[in-house]
Amino acid sequence: MTKTLIATMASLCMTTTLIAGLANSPWPMVQGGAQHLGRADVEGPRFLNTVVYQWDGGGRITPPTIGEDGIYFTTGQYEGSGNSYLVAVDRELNERWRYTNDNNDMATRDVLTTVPAVNDSGRIYFNSYYGSPSPYTHVYMVDEDGSYVGAWGATANYVQSAPAIDEDGNVYWCRGNARGLMKNTSSFYAGSDDYIGGAPALSEDGSAVYAGTNGGDGIRPLYAVNTSDMSEKWRVDKGTQGGAPLVDGNTIYVPGNSELYAIRDDGSAGTELWNRTDIDAPSTVYGGLALGTNGVLYSGENDNGTLYALDTSDGSDMWTLDFGTGKVTAPVIDGDGMLYVGFNDSIMKIEDLGTSGSVLWSLDVIGNVQGLALGDGLPGMGSGFLYATTSDGYLYQIGIPEPCTITLFGLAAASGLIMRRRRDHRSEQ
């Protein structure tokens, strides 16, 4: 497929509402917030015009998070294959800076699969995945200008964790095969065979944090931990595979090891409400689920190419959409209840009609979609932007409103080649 590239000089900005702890943006951490609901109170894109940033280091980049002053993602390099970076771009998708942890006196470590989280002062938190040369990983703190602030260490490897931030600014993160769930530097220690991973999720009142496990003896329980003293509240022995739980009231929805299930937090115990062993929900730190304001739970699927709309009372299908062989990413939901998903190398907008789902448009991209995020649009624009990252290192911004002629443009910058595409469909969607 022929791809056309363009630069845009439009000044993009974002309006926000103050939220203590998290950045004042619609999407400050994985799946939009500490409960991983996968939705934002902004209107999604009306137009398919796009601007594209290309990471010049090669390989996939994580789903983006959005702060007041920028868009952030990390780049993945496998063990021993080179540096990884936290990258910041502005609203025009111009690269502002890139941070790698050899900027300080620590050894180079990978930051694979770690989606950043941004607090309300603009500080960015992200985990390293693998320590090299010694098995020592960190959660790093970098300010909005890219300057190194500090790091919390863990004698561990395989920290597949996206940090969560509560309303008081506390940061929750996982220690991988050190079997710990951390609140800043305070630790909860799981069982000797349980590698806590994934993306911890917080209860709505902040009194509990939930985390899955992704290693050990095969049980891979879901843990509920009291945030006041980081003591165990309860555990449910289900195959969580270290994904990203979604929390709605006292119900936790968990994408598991080739299954999806619902657990009710009864205070001193967790009670299973239902499970679906036929849904291979994405159990990754990128998230796998989204919950609409209509009370419908949406799930992608790892390999079978199906999007599920589920009744939260019993987990039954309300409708499904089958796209073929491939992965359906974690859905994201805009303020009008419209869904956006990635399927292989395309992005789709879907309307929930109650008994069926209808694809409104589909956009081809370069590489397989890794994850999506929603952000505010231009003042007076009336709609927002959809962001998507791909396995080939592209960051897409979808929703540029003005008509344009298709042009080819490349911008050589000191930090590398930045490339943009705008495709003019000249119609609202």
N, C-alpha and C positions, 0 to 999 in steps of 0.2 A: 504494500500500500504506500502511495506517495504521501509524504508528510510535508506540510508547508509551515514555515516558521516566520514569526514576526516579533518585533519589539513593541511594547506599548509605553507611552510616557504619561499615561493618566495617573494622577495622584490618588491613591486608594487610602481610605481611612476607616475607622471602626468606632461605632458608638457602643457604650457598655453601661452596665449597671454594677454598682459596687457590691462585691461579695468578699467578706472577710476571709483571709487565708488564701483563697484561690485568686488567680488573675482575673481581672474584670473583662472577660471575653466569653463568647459562647462555647468555647472548646479548649479549656486550659489544661486538660489531661486526657488520658485514654478514655474513649467513649463518652467524652463530654463532661465528666464530673466524678465525684467520689463514690456515687452509687452505680456508675457505669450504665446509666439509663439509655445512652445512645441517642439523645435528642437535644435539640436546642430551640429556643423560642425566637427563631429568626425565620423569615421566609426564604425558601430555597431559590436557586437561580431560575430566572425566567428565560434566559438565553443560553445557547450552547457555545457562544464565543468563548474561546479559551486563551489563557496565557500560560506558558510552560517554562519552568526552570529545569535545566539538566545538570545533575550532579556529575562533575567531571572525574570522580574517582572510580566510577564503575560499580556495578552491583546494586542491590536493592537498598532502599531507604525506608525507614519506618513511617507509619502513619504520622501526620503532623499534629502538633498542638499549637494553640494560638494564644499569644500574650497581647498585652496592650500595644507593644511596639514592634511585634514581629511574629513570624511563623517559624517553628522550630521542628527539627527532626534529627535523628541520628543515622549514621551510615554504618552498614554492616560489613566487616571483613572477618572472614573465618580465621581460626587460630593460626597464628604464624604468617598470615598473608599480608600484613601491613597495618597501618594505622586506621583507626576509625575516628569519626568526628561528630561533634554536635554542630549543626549548621543553623545559622539564623539568616532569614531573608526578610525583606521588607514587603509592603503591600503591593509593590510593583514586581515582586519576585526577584529583585536585585539582591545578590548576596551581600549581607552586612559583614559577617565574620564567620570563621569556623574555629572551633576549639578542639584540640586533641590533648590528651592527658600527658603527652611528652612536653607540654608547655611548662610543666612544673618539674619537680625532681623525682617523680614517680616513673616506674617503668611503663612502657607502652602496654595498654590493655585494650581488649576489644569491647565495644559497646553494642554488640549485636542484639537486636530485638528489644531494645529498651526505649519505649516511648517516653519522651520527657514530660514533666509536669511543671507548671509555672505558677508562682505565687503572686499575691497582689502588689508586691514591690518589684516585680519583674525578675526575680531570681528563678533560675531554671535548675531542676533536679533531674538526674538521670543515673541509671545504674551501669556499671561495667558488667560484662557477661563472663569474661574469662581473664584470669590474671596470668601475665607472662613477664618474666620467666618464673616467678614464684606464684603459687596458687593464692592470690590475694586480690580480692575485688572490692569495689567501693560504690557508694552513691556519691556522685560529684555534685558540687554546688558552683554555679557559674552565674555571674550577674548579667544584666541585660545588655551590657556593652561587650560581653565575651570574656571578661576578666575572671580568673580563677579565684574562688572564695575559700574553698576547703573541701574536705571529703571525710565521710565516715567509712571506716574499713571493716571488712569481714574476711576472716580466714576461710575462704570458700571459693568454689568455682561455680559456673553455670547459674548465675544469678539472672534468670529470665524474669525480670520484674519491672513493671511500670509503677513508679512511686505514686502514692495517693496523698493528698494534702487535705487536712480537716479545716474547719472554720477558724481555729485558733492558730493555724500555720504549722501544726505538727505534721511530720512527714513519716509515712508508713512505707516500709520496703521489705523485701525478702532477701534472705541470706543463702538461698540455694542449698547446696549440699552441706552447709553448716547448720541447716535445719532450724533456722531462726526466723521469726517475724519481728521486725524492728519498729519501734516508735522513736524516731530520732536515734538515740543511742541506747534506749532501753529495749531489752530483748525478751521475747517469748520463745522457749525452746520446745520444739515438737518432738515426737517420738524418734527413736534412733534410726528408723528406716524411712522417715518421711522428709523428703526434700521440699521445703516450702518454696513455691515459685509462683509464677503467674502475676496477676495484678490484684493486690488487696483492695477490697471494697468496704466502705464504711456504712454503718447504719445511719438513718436520717438524723438521729439525735447525737451521733458521734460517740455513743457509749460502747459500741462493739465494732470490731474489724473482722472481716471474713477473708480467708485465704485458702486456696487449694494446694495440693502437693503434686509433685511430678516425678517421683522416683521411689526407690526403696522396695518394699515387699509386695507391691502390686495393689494394696488396698487403697492408697492415695486418698486419705480422708479430707473432708472439709472441716476446717477449724474455725470456731468462733472464739474470739479473744476479747476480754474486757480491756478497754483502752485506758482505764484509770490506773491500773497496775500491771497490765500486760499478763494477766493470769488467764488460764484456760477457762472458758465459759462452758463449752461443750465441743464435741466432735461427732461427726457422722461418717461412718466408714463407707464411703462411696468413691467411685473412680473419678476423681476430679481432673487429673492430668494437668493441674497447675494453670488452669485458664483464668478468665476474668469473671468472677461472679457478678450478677446484677441484683441489686437490692431495691425492693419496693415495699415500704412499710416493714412488716416483720417476716416477709417472704424473701428468700434468696433463691434465685434461679442460677443453676450452675451448668455450664457446658462441660461435659465429662469426657471420659475415655470411650468414645463412640456412643455416647448417650447424652441425654439432657434431662435434668430433674429439678424439682422444686422442693425446698426445705423451709419449714416454718420455724422461726425462732420462738420457742416457748419459754424463754428465760433461762432455765437450768438445763434444757435439752433442745436438740433439734429434731423435728419430726418430719419425715418424708411425706409429702403430699401426693406426688405422682412422679413417674419417670417415663421417658421415652427411649427405649433401647434401639429404636430404628432410625434415630436422628444422629448423624455424625457431626454434631455442632462443633464449630471451630473452637478448640480449647487452647487458645494462644493468648499471649499478653497483649495482642492487638484487640482483644475483645471478640465476642462471638454473638452477642444478643443485643436487642433493643426493645424498649417497652414504650408503646404509644400512649398518649393521653386518653385514647379510647379503651385502654385496658388490654390491648392485644399484645402478646409477646411474639417478636419476630426473631427467627434464627436463620443464619446461613448454614452452609454445610461444607465439609472439608473437600470431598471428592465427587459427590454424586450430583452436584449442580442444582440443588433444590433450595428455594426460599420457602420457609414455613411461616404461616400466621397461625398462632396457637391460642386457644381458649385457656386463660390462666387458671381457671377453676379446676380443670382436670387434665390439661395438656393435650386435648384433642385438636385435630386440624380444623381450622376455620376455612382455610384454603391453602393451596400450594402453587408454586410456579416452578416448572422444571425447565432448565436451560440447557441441559446436556451434561457431558462429562467435564468436570472441573470444579473449582472452589468458588463458593459464594461467600463473600466477605461479611463481616459484621455489618448489619444495616445501620444507617443513620436516618433520623427522622427530623424534618423541619417543623416550623411552627404551624404549618397548615396540615400536618399529618402525612405529608408526602414522604415516601421512602426512597433512599438511594442505596444501591449495592454495587459492588464490583463483582464481575464474573469473568475470570480469566483476563483477557485484554480489553474489556469493555466496562463502561459504567452505565447504569440504568436508573431512570426515575420511574417509580411505581406508585400507582394510586390504589389504596385499599378500598374496594367497593363493597365490603361487608361479607359477601360470599365468594368473592374472587379478587384477584389482583390484576391490574392492567398496566402494562408497560407503556409509558407515555413517550419516552425517547431512549435511545441507546447511543453512546458515544465511544468510538474506538480510541484506544490509547496505545502507547508503546510500552510493552511489558505487561506482566500480570499485576492487577491491582492489589496493593498491600493493605490499604486502609483509607478511610474517608474522614472528613471533618467539615463542619459548617461554620461559616464566619459571616459577620456583618458586611453589608455592601456600602456603596457610596451614599453620602447624605442625599436624600431626596430620590434615591434610585428605586426605592420601593421593594427591593428584593436583595438577598444576600449572595454570598459566594459558596460554592462547594469546592473543597480541596481534595485531591487524591494523589497518592504516591504509588509508584510502580516498582517492579523488580528490576527494571532497567535504569533506575535512578532518576526518574522524572517526577516532578511535582507539578500538578495541574491546578490551575485556578479557573473555575468554570462559572460563567455568568456575566462576562463583560457586556455592558448594555449597548454601546454605540455601534451602529453599522460601520463596516470598514471594507476596504479592498484588500485582498489577500496579497501579502508581501513576504519577501524573504529577507531576514535580517539576522545577523549574528553579532554579539557584543563580546569583544575580547576584554577580559578584566584581569587584573593582577591575580585574582583568586582562581581564575580558570574561565572556561567558555560558558557563558550563560546564554541559553537559547530559549526563545519563546514562540509559541504558536497561537494564532487566533484564527478560528474558523467561523466565518460569517454565515449563519443560517438565515439571518434577516427575518426572524419570526420569534414571537414569544412562545414559550413552552409551558 
